[in-house]
Amino acid sequence: MIIKVEEIQKSLNDIWPDLQQIWCFDQEYVYPTIEEVTQFVTESGIDISEIKAENPDCDDFALQLHAKVKRFVNWSFGEVFASKVQGWSKLHNLNICCCQDGVFLIDPRPKRIWQADSNNDNVLWVRF
């Protein structure tokens, strides 16, 4: 199933009405199911040993997972920078995917996936 940029922007703005920094580099993306995303993330093999940065942290993991997804499929999958994650106020870089089942946030280091919620997640920018 294909999703257009306008649909992605609408899905994101339905959750975060004030979100203005949405960068999409393609006009269309593949709209996966959450089951496909969960399986890919679980089997991704993204771990500290793959990252050559001096201090591997959240931005390194999110970038690596984003790149790994893009090597195989053109999902509506990207990176976000947030000021609140699952109710915890902190600056954090993680992944996002617009799925057929909703918009999901993915923390690649502990491999946690949850449905985005404006009450508990505050996204500042998105890059697909």
MODELLER restraints for C-alpha pairs under 7 A, 6 or more apart:
rsr = mdl.restraints
at = mdl.atoms
rsr.add(forms.Gaussian(group=physical.xy_distance, feature=features.Distance(at['CA:1:A'], at['CA:30:A']), mean=5.77, stdev=0.5))
rsr.add(forms.Gaussian(group=physical.xy_distance, feature=features.Distance(at['CA:1:A'], at['CA:31:A']), mean=5.33, stdev=0.5))
rsr.add(forms.Gaussian(group=physical.xy_distance, feature=features.Distance(at['CA:2:A'], at['CA:28:A']), mean=6.51, stdev=0.5))
rsr.add(forms.Gaussian(group=physical.xy_distance, feature=features.Distance(at['CA:2:A'], at['CA:29:A']), mean=5.65, stdev=0.5))
rsr.add(forms.Gaussian(group=physical.xy_distance, feature=features.Distance(at['CA:2:A'], at['CA:30:A']), mean=4.63, stdev=0.5))
rsr.add(forms.Gaussian(group=physical.xy_distance, feature=features.Distance(at['CA:2:A'], at['CA:31:A']), mean=5.45, stdev=0.5))
rsr.add(forms.Gaussian(group=physical.xy_distance, feature=features.Distance(at['CA:3:A'], at['CA:28:A']), mean=5.64, stdev=0.5))
rsr.add(forms.Gaussian(group=physical.xy_distance, feature=features.Distance(at['CA:3:A'], at['CA:29:A']), mean=5.29, stdev=0.5))
rsr.add(forms.Gaussian(group=physical.xy_distance, feature=features.Distance(at['CA:3:A'], at['CA:30:A']), mean=6.03, stdev=0.5))
rsr.add(forms.Gaussian(group=physical.xy_distance, feature=features.Distance(at['CA:3:A'], at['CA:31:A']), mean=5.69, stdev=0.5))
rsr.add(forms.Gaussian(group=physical.xy_distance, feature=features.Distance(at['CA:4:A'], at['CA:27:A']), mean=5.94, stdev=0.5))
rsr.add(forms.Gaussian(group=physical.xy_distance, feature=features.Distance(at['CA:4:A'], at['CA:28:A']), mean=4.45, stdev=0.5))
rsr.add(forms.Gaussian(group=physical.xy_distance, feature=features.Distance(at['CA:4:A'], at['CA:29:A']), mean=6.37, stdev=0.5))
rsr.add(forms.Gaussian(group=physical.xy_distance, feature=features.Distance(at['CA:5:A'], at['CA:24:A']), mean=6.83, stdev=0.5))
rsr.add(forms.Gaussian(group=physical.xy_distance, feature=features.Distance(at['CA:5:A'], at['CA:27:A']), mean=5.45, stdev=0.5))
rsr.add(forms.Gaussian(group=physical.xy_distance, feature=features.Distance(at['CA:5:A'], at['CA:28:A']), mean=5.97, stdev=0.5))
rsr.add(forms.Gaussian(group=physical.xy_distance, feature=features.Distance(at['CA:8:A'], at['CA:98:A']), mean=6.86, stdev=0.5))
rsr.add(forms.Gaussian(group=physical.xy_distance, feature=features.Distance(at['CA:13:A'], at['CA:19:A']), mean=6.29, stdev=0.5))
rsr.add(forms.Gaussian(group=physical.xy_distance, feature=features.Distance(at['CA:15:A'], at['CA:117:A']), mean=6.70, stdev=0.5))
rsr.add(forms.Gaussian(group=physical.xy_distance, feature=features.Distance(at['CA:15:A'], at['CA:118:A']), mean=5.63, stdev=0.5))
rsr.add(forms.Gaussian(group=physical.xy_distance, feature=features.Distance(at['CA:16:A'], at['CA:118:A']), mean=6.04, stdev=0.5))
rsr.add(forms.Gaussian(group=physical.xy_distance, feature=features.Distance(at['CA:19:A'], at['CA:124:A']), mean=6.52, stdev=0.5))
rsr.add(forms.Gaussian(group=physical.xy_distance, feature=features.Distance(at['CA:19:A'], at['CA:125:A']), mean=6.98, stdev=0.5))
rsr.add(forms.Gaussian(group=physical.xy_distance, feature=features.Distance(at['CA:21:A'], at['CA:125:A']), mean=4.73, stdev=0.5))
rsr.add(forms.Gaussian(group=physical.xy_distance, feature=features.Distance(at['CA:21:A'], at['CA:126:A']), mean=6.22, stdev=0.5))
rsr.add(forms.Gaussian(group=physical.xy_distance, feature=features.Distance(at['CA:22:A'], at['CA:125:A']), mean=5.95, stdev=0.5))
rsr.add(forms.Gaussian(group=physical.xy_distance, feature=features.Distance(at['CA:22:A'], at['CA:126:A']), mean=4.81, stdev=0.5))
rsr.add(forms.Gaussian(group=physical.xy_distance, feature=features.Distance(at['CA:22:A'], at['CA:127:A']), mean=6.05, stdev=0.5))
rsr.add(forms.Gaussian(group=physical.xy_distance, feature=features.Distance(at['CA:23:A'], at['CA:126:A']), mean=6.09, stdev=0.5))
rsr.add(forms.Gaussian(group=physical.xy_distance, feature=features.Distance(at['CA:23:A'], at['CA:127:A']), mean=4.70, stdev=0.5))
rsr.add(forms.Gaussian(group=physical.xy_distance, feature=features.Distance(at['CA:23:A'], at['CA:128:A']), mean=6.15, stdev=0.5))
rsr.add(forms.Gaussian(group=physical.xy_distance, feature=features.Distance(at['CA:24:A'], at['CA:127:A']), mean=6.08, stdev=0.5))
rsr.add(forms.Gaussian(group=physical.xy_distance, feature=features.Distance(at['CA:24:A'], at['CA:128:A']), mean=4.87, stdev=0.5))
rsr.add(forms.Gaussian(group=physical.xy_distance, feature=features.Distance(at['CA:25:A'], at['CA:128:A']), mean=6.40, stdev=0.5))
rsr.add(forms.Gaussian(group=physical.xy_distance, feature=features.Distance(at['CA:29:A'], at['CA:74:A']), mean=5.55, stdev=0.5))
rsr.add(forms.Gaussian(group=physical.xy_distance, feature=features.Distance(at['CA:29:A'], at['CA:75:A']), mean=5.30, stdev=0.5))
rsr.add(forms.Gaussian(group=physical.xy_distance, feature=features.Distance(at['CA:29:A'], at['CA:76:A']), mean=5.14, stdev=0.5))
rsr.add(forms.Gaussian(group=physical.xy_distance, feature=features.Distance(at['CA:30:A'], at['CA:74:A']), mean=5.65, stdev=0.5))
rsr.add(forms.Gaussian(group=physical.xy_distance, feature=features.Distance(at['CA:30:A'], at['CA:75:A']), mean=4.41, stdev=0.5))
rsr.add(forms.Gaussian(group=physical.xy_distance, feature=features.Distance(at['CA:30:A'], at['CA:76:A']), mean=5.94, stdev=0.5))
rsr.add(forms.Gaussian(group=physical.xy_distance, feature=features.Distance(at['CA:31:A'], at['CA:75:A']), mean=5.94, stdev=0.5))
rsr.add(forms.Gaussian(group=physical.xy_distance, feature=features.Distance(at['CA:31:A'], at['CA:76:A']), mean=6.06, stdev=0.5))
rsr.add(forms.Gaussian(group=physical.xy_distance, feature=features.Distance(at['CA:31:A'], at['CA:98:A']), mean=6.79, stdev=0.5))
rsr.add(forms.Gaussian(group=physical.xy_distance, feature=features.Distance(at['CA:31:A'], at['CA:99:A']), mean=5.45, stdev=0.5))
rsr.add(forms.Gaussian(group=physical.xy_distance, feature=features.Distance(at['CA:31:A'], at['CA:100:A']), mean=5.99, stdev=0.5))
rsr.add(forms.Gaussian(group=physical.xy_distance, feature=features.Distance(at['CA:32:A'], at['CA:75:A']), mean=6.44, stdev=0.5))
rsr.add(forms.Gaussian(group=physical.xy_distance, feature=features.Distance(at['CA:32:A'], at['CA:99:A']), mean=5.12, stdev=0.5))
rsr.add(forms.Gaussian(group=physical.xy_distance, feature=features.Distance(at['CA:32:A'], at['CA:100:A']), mean=6.05, stdev=0.5))
rsr.add(forms.Gaussian(group=physical.xy_distance, feature=features.Distance(at['CA:33:A'], at['CA:99:A']), mean=5.28, stdev=0.5))
rsr.add(forms.Gaussian(group=physical.xy_distance, feature=features.Distance(at['CA:33:A'], at['CA:100:A']), mean=5.26, stdev=0.5))
rsr.add(forms.Gaussian(group=physical.xy_distance, feature=features.Distance(at['CA:33:A'], at['CA:101:A']), mean=6.27, stdev=0.5))
rsr.add(forms.Gaussian(group=physical.xy_distance, feature=features.Distance(at['CA:34:A'], at['CA:99:A']), mean=5.99, stdev=0.5))
rsr.add(forms.Gaussian(group=physical.xy_distance, feature=features.Distance(at['CA:34:A'], at['CA:101:A']), mean=6.34, stdev=0.5))
rsr.add(forms.Gaussian(group=physical.xy_distance, feature=features.Distance(at['CA:41:A'], at['CA:111:A']), mean=6.82, stdev=0.5))
rsr.add(forms.Gaussian(group=physical.xy_distance, feature=features.Distance(at['CA:42:A'], at['CA:111:A']), mean=6.70, stdev=0.5))
rsr.add(forms.Gaussian(group=physical.xy_distance, feature=features.Distance(at['CA:46:A'], at['CA:65:A']), mean=6.58, stdev=0.5))
rsr.add(forms.Gaussian(group=physical.xy_distance, feature=features.Distance(at['CA:47:A'], at['CA:109:A']), mean=6.97, stdev=0.5))
rsr.add(forms.Gaussian(group=physical.xy_distance, feature=features.Distance(at['CA:48:A'], at['CA:56:A']), mean=6.75, stdev=0.5))
rsr.add(forms.Gaussian(group=physical.xy_distance, feature=features.Distance(at['CA:58:A'], at['CA:92:A']), mean=6.63, stdev=0.5))
rsr.add(forms.Gaussian(group=physical.xy_distance, feature=features.Distance(at['CA:58:A'], at['CA:93:A']), mean=5.44, stdev=0.5))
rsr.add(forms.Gaussian(group=physical.xy_distance, feature=features.Distance(at['CA:58:A'], at['CA:94:A']), mean=6.61, stdev=0.5))
rsr.add(forms.Gaussian(group=physical.xy_distance, feature=features.Distance(at['CA:59:A'], at['CA:93:A']), mean=5.12, stdev=0.5))
rsr.add(forms.Gaussian(group=physical.xy_distance, feature=features.Distance(at['CA:59:A'], at['CA:94:A']), mean=6.93, stdev=0.5))
rsr.add(forms.Gaussian(group=physical.xy_distance, feature=features.Distance(at['CA:61:A'], at['CA:108:A']), mean=6.17, stdev=0.5))
rsr.add(forms.Gaussian(group=physical.xy_distance, feature=features.Distance(at['CA:61:A'], at['CA:109:A']), mean=6.36, stdev=0.5))
rsr.add(forms.Gaussian(group=physical.xy_distance, feature=features.Distance(at['CA:62:A'], at['CA:79:A']), mean=6.31, stdev=0.5))
rsr.add(forms.Gaussian(group=physical.xy_distance, feature=features.Distance(at['CA:62:A'], at['CA:93:A']), mean=6.51, stdev=0.5))
rsr.add(forms.Gaussian(group=physical.xy_distance, feature=features.Distance(at['CA:62:A'], at['CA:94:A']), mean=5.06, stdev=0.5))
rsr.add(forms.Gaussian(group=physical.xy_distance, feature=features.Distance(at['CA:62:A'], at['CA:95:A']), mean=5.67, stdev=0.5))
rsr.add(forms.Gaussian(group=physical.xy_distance, feature=features.Distance(at['CA:62:A'], at['CA:108:A']), mean=6.29, stdev=0.5))
rsr.add(forms.Gaussian(group=physical.xy_distance, feature=features.Distance(at['CA:65:A'], at['CA:108:A']), mean=6.90, stdev=0.5))
rsr.add(forms.Gaussian(group=physical.xy_distance, feature=features.Distance(at['CA:66:A'], at['CA:77:A']), mean=6.92, stdev=0.5))
rsr.add(forms.Gaussian(group=physical.xy_distance, feature=features.Distance(at['CA:66:A'], at['CA:78:A']), mean=5.72, stdev=0.5))
rsr.add(forms.Gaussian(group=physical.xy_distance, feature=features.Distance(at['CA:66:A'], at['CA:79:A']), mean=6.76, stdev=0.5))
rsr.add(forms.Gaussian(group=physical.xy_distance, feature=features.Distance(at['CA:76:A'], at['CA:97:A']), mean=5.62, stdev=0.5))
rsr.add(forms.Gaussian(group=physical.xy_distance, feature=features.Distance(at['CA:76:A'], at['CA:98:A']), mean=5.52, stdev=0.5))
rsr.add(forms.Gaussian(group=physical.xy_distance, feature=features.Distance(at['CA:76:A'], at['CA:128:A']), mean=6.63, stdev=0.5))
rsr.add(forms.Gaussian(group=physical.xy_distance, feature=features.Distance(at['CA:77:A'], at['CA:96:A']), mean=5.66, stdev=0.5))
rsr.add(forms.Gaussian(group=physical.xy_distance, feature=features.Distance(at['CA:77:A'], at['CA:97:A']), mean=4.31, stdev=0.5))
rsr.add(forms.Gaussian(group=physical.xy_distance, feature=features.Distance(at['CA:77:A'], at['CA:98:A']), mean=6.67, stdev=0.5))
rsr.add(forms.Gaussian(group=physical.xy_distance, feature=features.Distance(at['CA:77:A'], at['CA:128:A']), mean=5.84, stdev=0.5))
rsr.add(forms.Gaussian(group=physical.xy_distance, feature=features.Distance(at['CA:78:A'], at['CA:95:A']), mean=5.54, stdev=0.5))
rsr.add(forms.Gaussian(group=physical.xy_distance, feature=features.Distance(at['CA:78:A'], at['CA:96:A']), mean=5.28, stdev=0.5))
rsr.add(forms.Gaussian(group=physical.xy_distance, feature=features.Distance(at['CA:78:A'], at['CA:97:A']), mean=6.41, stdev=0.5))
rsr.add(forms.Gaussian(group=physical.xy_distance, feature=features.Distance(at['CA:78:A'], at['CA:127:A']), mean=5.41, stdev=0.5))
rsr.add(forms.Gaussian(group=physical.xy_distance, feature=features.Distance(at['CA:78:A'], at['CA:128:A']), mean=4.16, stdev=0.5))
rsr.add(forms.Gaussian(group=physical.xy_distance, feature=features.Distance(at['CA:79:A'], at['CA:94:A']), mean=5.70, stdev=0.5))
rsr.add(forms.Gaussian(group=physical.xy_distance, feature=features.Distance(at['CA:79:A'], at['CA:95:A']), mean=4.24, stdev=0.5))
rsr.add(forms.Gaussian(group=physical.xy_distance, feature=features.Distance(at['CA:79:A'], at['CA:96:A']), mean=5.72, stdev=0.5))
rsr.add(forms.Gaussian(group=physical.xy_distance, feature=features.Distance(at['CA:79:A'], at['CA:126:A']), mean=5.81, stdev=0.5))
rsr.add(forms.Gaussian(group=physical.xy_distance, feature=features.Distance(at['CA:79:A'], at['CA:127:A']), mean=5.28, stdev=0.5))
rsr.add(forms.Gaussian(group=physical.xy_distance, feature=features.Distance(at['CA:79:A'], at['CA:128:A']), mean=6.57, stdev=0.5))
rsr.add(forms.Gaussian(group=physical.xy_distance, feature=features.Distance(at['CA:80:A'], at['CA:93:A']), mean=5.71, stdev=0.5))
rsr.add(forms.Gaussian(group=physical.xy_distance, feature=features.Distance(at['CA:80:A'], at['CA:94:A']), mean=5.46, stdev=0.5))
rsr.add(forms.Gaussian(group=physical.xy_distance, feature=features.Distance(at['CA:80:A'], at['CA:95:A']), mean=5.69, stdev=0.5))
rsr.add(forms.Gaussian(group=physical.xy_distance, feature=features.Distance(at['CA:80:A'], at['CA:96:A']), mean=6.46, stdev=0.5))
rsr.add(forms.Gaussian(group=physical.xy_distance, feature=features.Distance(at['CA:80:A'], at['CA:123:A']), mean=6.58, stdev=0.5))
rsr.add(forms.Gaussian(group=physical.xy_distance, feature=features.Distance(at['CA:80:A'], at['CA:125:A']), mean=5.59, stdev=0.5))
rsr.add(forms.Gaussian(group=physical.xy_distance, feature=features.Distance(at['CA:80:A'], at['CA:126:A']), mean=4.48, stdev=0.5))
rsr.add(forms.Gaussian(group=physical.xy_distance, feature=features.Distance(at['CA:80:A'], at['CA:127:A']), mean=6.38, stdev=0.5))
rsr.add(forms.Gaussian(group=physical.xy_distance, feature=features.Distance(at['CA:81:A'], at['CA:92:A']), mean=5.79, stdev=0.5))
rsr.add(forms.Gaussian(group=physical.xy_distance, feature=features.Distance(at['CA:81:A'], at['CA:93:A']), mean=4.51, stdev=0.5))
rsr.add(forms.Gaussian(group=physical.xy_distance, feature=features.Distance(at['CA:81:A'], at['CA:94:A']), mean=6.55, stdev=0.5))
rsr.add(forms.Gaussian(group=physical.xy_distance, feature=features.Distance(at['CA:81:A'], at['CA:123:A']), mean=5.94, stdev=0.5))
rsr.add(forms.Gaussian(group=physical.xy_distance, feature=features.Distance(at['CA:81:A'], at['CA:124:A']), mean=5.62, stdev=0.5))
rsr.add(forms.Gaussian(group=physical.xy_distance, feature=features.Distance(at['CA:81:A'], at['CA:125:A']), mean=5.53, stdev=0.5))
rsr.add(forms.Gaussian(group=physical.xy_distance, feature=features.Distance(at['CA:81:A'], at['CA:126:A']), mean=6.82, stdev=0.5))
rsr.add(forms.Gaussian(group=physical.xy_distance, feature=features.Distance(at['CA:82:A'], at['CA:91:A']), mean=5.61, stdev=0.5))
rsr.add(forms.Gaussian(group=physical.xy_distance, feature=features.Distance(at['CA:82:A'], at['CA:92:A']), mean=5.31, stdev=0.5))
rsr.add(forms.Gaussian(group=physical.xy_distance, feature=features.Distance(at['CA:82:A'], at['CA:93:A']), mean=6.32, stdev=0.5))
rsr.add(forms.Gaussian(group=physical.xy_distance, feature=features.Distance(at['CA:82:A'], at['CA:122:A']), mean=5.48, stdev=0.5))
rsr.add(forms.Gaussian(group=physical.xy_distance, feature=features.Distance(at['CA:82:A'], at['CA:123:A']), mean=4.18, stdev=0.5))
rsr.add(forms.Gaussian(group=physical.xy_distance, feature=features.Distance(at['CA:82:A'], at['CA:124:A']), mean=5.25, stdev=0.5))
rsr.add(forms.Gaussian(group=physical.xy_distance, feature=features.Distance(at['CA:83:A'], at['CA:89:A']), mean=5.93, stdev=0.5))
rsr.add(forms.Gaussian(group=physical.xy_distance, feature=features.Distance(at['CA:83:A'], at['CA:90:A']), mean=5.17, stdev=0.5))
rsr.add(forms.Gaussian(group=physical.xy_distance, feature=features.Distance(at['CA:83:A'], at['CA:91:A']), mean=4.46, stdev=0.5))
rsr.add(forms.Gaussian(group=physical.xy_distance, feature=features.Distance(at['CA:83:A'], at['CA:92:A']), mean=6.48, stdev=0.5))
rsr.add(forms.Gaussian(group=physical.xy_distance, feature=features.Distance(at['CA:83:A'], at['CA:122:A']), mean=5.59, stdev=0.5))
rsr.add(forms.Gaussian(group=physical.xy_distance, feature=features.Distance(at['CA:83:A'], at['CA:123:A']), mean=6.44, stdev=0.5))
rsr.add(forms.Gaussian(group=physical.xy_distance, feature=features.Distance(at['CA:83:A'], at['CA:124:A']), mean=6.85, stdev=0.5))
rsr.add(forms.Gaussian(group=physical.xy_distance, feature=features.Distance(at['CA:84:A'], at['CA:90:A']), mean=5.38, stdev=0.5))
rsr.add(forms.Gaussian(group=physical.xy_distance, feature=features.Distance(at['CA:84:A'], at['CA:91:A']), mean=6.70, stdev=0.5))
rsr.add(forms.Gaussian(group=physical.xy_distance, feature=features.Distance(at['CA:84:A'], at['CA:120:A']), mean=6.74, stdev=0.5))
rsr.add(forms.Gaussian(group=physical.xy_distance, feature=features.Distance(at['CA:84:A'], at['CA:121:A']), mean=5.04, stdev=0.5))
rsr.add(forms.Gaussian(group=physical.xy_distance, feature=features.Distance(at['CA:84:A'], at['CA:122:A']), mean=4.85, stdev=0.5))
rsr.add(forms.Gaussian(group=physical.xy_distance, feature=features.Distance(at['CA:85:A'], at['CA:120:A']), mean=6.22, stdev=0.5))
rsr.add(forms.Gaussian(group=physical.xy_distance, feature=features.Distance(at['CA:85:A'], at['CA:121:A']), mean=4.64, stdev=0.5))
rsr.add(forms.Gaussian(group=physical.xy_distance, feature=features.Distance(at['CA:85:A'], at['CA:122:A']), mean=6.68, stdev=0.5))
rsr.add(forms.Gaussian(group=physical.xy_distance, feature=features.Distance(at['CA:86:A'], at['CA:120:A']), mean=4.75, stdev=0.5))
rsr.add(forms.Gaussian(group=physical.xy_distance, feature=features.Distance(at['CA:86:A'], at['CA:121:A']), mean=5.49, stdev=0.5))
rsr.add(forms.Gaussian(group=physical.xy_distance, feature=features.Distance(at['CA:87:A'], at['CA:120:A']), mean=4.19, stdev=0.5))
rsr.add(forms.Gaussian(group=physical.xy_distance, feature=features.Distance(at['CA:87:A'], at['CA:121:A']), mean=6.31, stdev=0.5))
rsr.add(forms.Gaussian(group=physical.xy_distance, feature=features.Distance(at['CA:94:A'], at['CA:106:A']), mean=6.06, stdev=0.5))
rsr.add(forms.Gaussian(group=physical.xy_distance, feature=features.Distance(at['CA:94:A'], at['CA:107:A']), mean=5.21, stdev=0.5))
rsr.add(forms.Gaussian(group=physical.xy_distance, feature=features.Distance(at['CA:94:A'], at['CA:108:A']), mean=6.94, stdev=0.5))
rsr.add(forms.Gaussian(group=physical.xy_distance, feature=features.Distance(at['CA:95:A'], at['CA:105:A']), mean=5.75, stdev=0.5))
rsr.add(forms.Gaussian(group=physical.xy_distance, feature=features.Distance(at['CA:95:A'], at['CA:106:A']), mean=4.85, stdev=0.5))
rsr.add(forms.Gaussian(group=physical.xy_distance, feature=features.Distance(at['CA:95:A'], at['CA:107:A']), mean=6.29, stdev=0.5))
rsr.add(forms.Gaussian(group=physical.xy_distance, feature=features.Distance(at['CA:96:A'], at['CA:104:A']), mean=5.67, stdev=0.5))
rsr.add(forms.Gaussian(group=physical.xy_distance, feature=features.Distance(at['CA:96:A'], at['CA:105:A']), mean=4.50, stdev=0.5))
rsr.add(forms.Gaussian(group=physical.xy_distance, feature=features.Distance(at['CA:96:A'], at['CA:106:A']), mean=5.82, stdev=0.5))
rsr.add(forms.Gaussian(group=physical.xy_distance, feature=features.Distance(at['CA:97:A'], at['CA:103:A']), mean=5.83, stdev=0.5))
rsr.add(forms.Gaussian(group=physical.xy_distance, feature=features.Distance(at['CA:97:A'], at['CA:104:A']), mean=5.35, stdev=0.5))
rsr.add(forms.Gaussian(group=physical.xy_distance, feature=features.Distance(at['CA:97:A'], at['CA:105:A']), mean=6.57, stdev=0.5))
rsr.add(forms.Gaussian(group=physical.xy_distance, feature=features.Distance(at['CA:98:A'], at['CA:104:A']), mean=6.44, stdev=0.5))
rsr.add(forms.Gaussian(group=physical.xy_distance, feature=features.Distance(at['CA:102:A'], at['CA:115:A']), mean=6.90, stdev=0.5))
rsr.add(forms.Gaussian(group=physical.xy_distance, feature=features.Distance(at['CA:103:A'], at['CA:115:A']), mean=5.87, stdev=0.5))
rsr.add(forms.Gaussian(group=physical.xy_distance, feature=features.Distance(at['CA:103:A'], at['CA:116:A']), mean=5.71, stdev=0.5))
rsr.add(forms.Gaussian(group=physical.xy_distance, feature=features.Distance(at['CA:104:A'], at['CA:113:A']), mean=6.63, stdev=0.5))
rsr.add(forms.Gaussian(group=physical.xy_distance, feature=features.Distance(at['CA:104:A'], at['CA:114:A']), mean=5.47, stdev=0.5))
rsr.add(forms.Gaussian(group=physical.xy_distance, feature=features.Distance(at['CA:104:A'], at['CA:115:A']), mean=4.30, stdev=0.5))
rsr.add(forms.Gaussian(group=physical.xy_distance, feature=features.Distance(at['CA:104:A'], at['CA:116:A']), mean=5.11, stdev=0.5))
rsr.add(forms.Gaussian(group=physical.xy_distance, feature=features.Distance(at['CA:105:A'], at['CA:113:A']), mean=5.76, stdev=0.5))
rsr.add(forms.Gaussian(group=physical.xy_distance, feature=features.Distance(at['CA:105:A'], at['CA:114:A']), mean=5.59, stdev=0.5))
rsr.add(forms.Gaussian(group=physical.xy_distance, feature=features.Distance(at['CA:105:A'], at['CA:115:A']), mean=6.22, stdev=0.5))
rsr.add(forms.Gaussian(group=physical.xy_distance, feature=features.Distance(at['CA:105:A'], at['CA:116:A']), mean=5.77, stdev=0.5))
rsr.add(forms.Gaussian(group=physical.xy_distance, feature=features.Distance(at['CA:106:A'], at['CA:112:A']), mean=5.72, stdev=0.5))
rsr.add(forms.Gaussian(group=physical.xy_distance, feature=features.Distance(at['CA:106:A'], at['CA:113:A']), mean=4.53, stdev=0.5))
rsr.add(forms.Gaussian(group=physical.xy_distance, feature=features.Distance(at['CA:106:A'], at['CA:114:A']), mean=6.75, stdev=0.5))
rsr.add(forms.Gaussian(group=physical.xy_distance, feature=features.Distance(at['CA:107:A'], at['CA:113:A']), mean=6.52, stdev=0.5))
